[in-house]
Amino acid sequence: MELKNDRFLRALARQPVDRTPVWMMRQAGRYLPEYRASRADAGSFMDLCRNHDLACEVTLQPLERYPLDAAILFSDILTIPDAMGLGLYFETGEGPKFRKPVRTPEAVAALSVPDAERDLGYVMKAVSTIRSALDGRVPLIGFSGSPWTLATYMVEGASSKDFRHVKTMLYDTPDTMHQLLDTLAQAVTDYLNAQIRAGAQAVQIFDTWGGVLSTPAYLEFSLRYMEQIVAGLERSQDGRKVPVILFTKNGGQWLEHIAGTGCDALGLDWTTELADARARVGHKVALQGNLDPNVLFAKPSAIRAEVARILDSYGTGPGHVFNLGHGISQFTDPQHVTAFMDALHELSPAYHAQ
Ligand code: CP3
């Protein structure tokens, strides 16, 4: 089936487009009243992820409101540790938690790689349901967490500010840490390949917490495993190479290393200037980003000024996918997203004039 809108895939391949494609991290979520209604119908957040019809419904909600150039699977990065039996649950207002955190060498050794088709079959069912519902309107992005980022949640047992337990494991017992990351890299590779078989047309790896590591620790404990995953990804059913985007939040100082993994694009948060990033790695990879999601709290004229500044920072020509530098906040006014889209659609064609 041919895509009706392939701007996003073209930009990832650094091919010319008529305007800068855009999608938003966490584009389906609590800032949308229609999401809150579907979530109430489903029960818990994980019930929503496990119900492929509802997961499909919420995936499409932001596309009904805004002229987005890609859909992203509605799911979560923590489905893998959940399938490993850690007992994921969400406490209202407190984020994710695990009943059985992984803190000892024995606990790490006891983990096994989930069978993606069997244990995470509900995710694959969501992917194929969304692909059919999209009917070629825009491409569908699949995703996973990076091994390091998954490990932070698994070892801490929850979100963390200081990463005390996971860093203790890393420095005290690096072999145990490597064993955990190795299991996770295998799990992520299988999981993304299953999403590709189910119909994902691009994949993103979220390394939300890579930026809390020192440079040598980042290279050894995060990047190395993402590189292994990139090398293990399969082609799609129709023989196409599926582009992969690596997003290390706060990873601005490691762009050359990240671009050297064989990935197709780098996701950037707002602390890295697109102009600098392009000068450093733009000959190798596409760049995705990087509006500070907090800009969306400001008035439409301020949003427009930031969109203009970011377009100007990347400059003319292909290879830019517009996005937020991190997930959209639940407190965002949906009308302000409209102002963001309007500004982008008005201003970006000038950067692609032949
Ligand atoms: O982008 C999308 O629209 C797809 C859906 C998506 C979700 N989580 C849905 C979600 C994606 C891509 C994620 C990725 C994710 N999940 C990451 C990496 C990206 C990032 O934000 O850094 C991380 C670290 C997680 C782990 C996670 N899941 C956290 C920390 C939380 C709580 C966050 C919060 O805002 O409360 C979740 C829950 C979650 N995942 C929600 C959504 C819409 C909110 C749950 C709800 O509806 O109650």
Boltz pocket constraint, residues with backbone or C-beta under 6 A from the ligand:
constraints:
  - pocket:
      binder: B
      contacts: [[A, 24], [A, 25], [A, 26], [A, 27], [A, 28], [A, 29], [A, 30], [A, 39], [A, 45], [A, 72], [A, 73], [A, 74], [A, 75], [A, 76], [A, 77], [A, 78], [A, 95], [A, 96], [A, 143], [A, 159], [A, 206], [A, 208], [A, 326], [A, 327]]
      max_distance: 6.0
